[in-house]
Amino acid sequence: MLLRYFRVDRRDIGYFRFTLEAYEGLATLSTLDARNGIVVLSIPECFAEDVAALLAALAHEISLTEIPFSEDLALPLPLKQETHNDA
């Protein structure tokens, strides 16, 4: 799984998320800091090229700046979904 971090205009976070969701399974967007528009994409390695092409197209529609990972980017939730069986 690849992680790519971006800064987007916070008004565009919803559009960015829904666009990715339209391509079911392509990537998952998690918002790290809504106020500053910091998001992370979780991308299966087999879709890296497809996501790159989609990001290039989206960059013509929204402000989209890739940023490097830093320790200051704390994830609010684990990216790997946990399941619990209480049965």
C-alpha positions as CSV (number, residue, x, y, z in Angstrom):
1,M,0.0,0.0,0.0
2,L,1.4,3.4,-1.0
3,L,0.6,6.6,1.0
4,R,0.7,10.0,-0.7
5,Y,0.1,13.2,1.1
6,F,-1.5,16.3,-0.4
7,R,-2.6,19.8,0.5
8,V,-5.8,20.8,-1.2
9,D,-8.1,23.8,-0.7
10,R,-10.4,22.6,2.1
11,R,-13.5,23.5,0.0
12,D,-12.3,20.8,-2.5
13,I,-11.8,17.9,0.0
14,G,-15.4,16.6,-0.5
15,Y,-15.1,16.8,-4.3
16,F,-11.7,15.0,-4.2
17,R,-13.1,12.3,-1.9
18,F,-16.2,11.7,-4.0
19,T,-14.2,11.6,-7.2
20,L,-11.9,8.9,-5.8
21,E,-14.9,7.0,-4.5
22,A,-16.4,6.9,-8.0
23,Y,-13.5,4.8,-9.0
24,E,-14.3,2.1,-6.4
25,G,-11.2,0.5,-4.9
26,L,-8.7,2.8,-6.7
27,A,-7.7,4.7,-3.6
28,T,-8.9,5.8,-0.2
29,L,-8.7,9.4,1.0
30,S,-8.3,10.2,4.7
31,T,-8.4,13.8,6.0
32,L,-5.6,14.5,8.4
33,D,-6.2,18.2,8.9
34,A,-9.4,19.7,7.4
35,R,-8.5,23.3,8.4
36,N,-5.3,23.2,6.4
37,G,-6.6,20.8,3.7
38,I,-4.1,18.0,4.5
39,V,-5.2,14.6,3.2
40,V,-3.5,11.2,2.6
41,L,-4.3,8.8,-0.2
42,S,-3.9,5.1,0.5
43,I,-3.2,3.5,-2.9
44,P,-2.9,-0.2,-3.7
45,E,0.4,-0.6,-5.5
46,C,-1.3,-2.2,-8.6
47,F,-3.2,1.1,-9.1
48,A,-0.3,3.5,-8.7
49,E,-0.2,4.5,-12.4
50,D,-4.0,4.9,-12.6
51,V,-4.1,7.1,-9.6
52,A,-1.2,9.2,-11.0
53,A,-3.2,9.7,-14.2
54,L,-6.3,10.7,-12.2
55,L,-4.3,13.1,-10.0
56,A,-2.9,14.8,-13.1
57,A,-6.4,15.3,-14.5
58,L,-7.7,16.6,-11.2
59,A,-4.8,19.0,-10.9
60,H,-6.5,21.0,-13.8
61,E,-9.7,21.3,-11.7
62,I,-8.6,21.8,-8.1
63,S,-5.6,23.0,-6.2
64,L,-3.6,19.9,-5.5
65,T,-0.1,19.9,-4.1
66,E,1.8,16.8,-3.0
67,I,3.6,17.2,0.2
68,P,6.3,15.1,1.8
69,F,5.5,12.9,4.8
70,S,6.6,14.3,8.2
71,E,6.2,13.2,11.7
72,D,3.9,16.2,12.2
73,L,1.3,14.4,10.0
74,A,-0.4,12.3,12.7
75,L,-3.1,10.0,11.4
76,P,-6.4,10.4,13.3
77,L,-7.4,6.8,12.7
78,P,-5.5,3.6,11.6
79,L,-5.6,3.2,7.8
80,K,-6.1,-0.5,8.2
81,Q,-9.6,-1.2,9.3
82,E,-9.9,-3.4,12.3
83,T,-12.7,-6.0,12.7
84,H,-14.1,-7.4,15.9
85,N,-16.1,-10.5,16.4
86,D,-18.1,-10.3,19.6
87,A,-20.1,-13.5,18.8
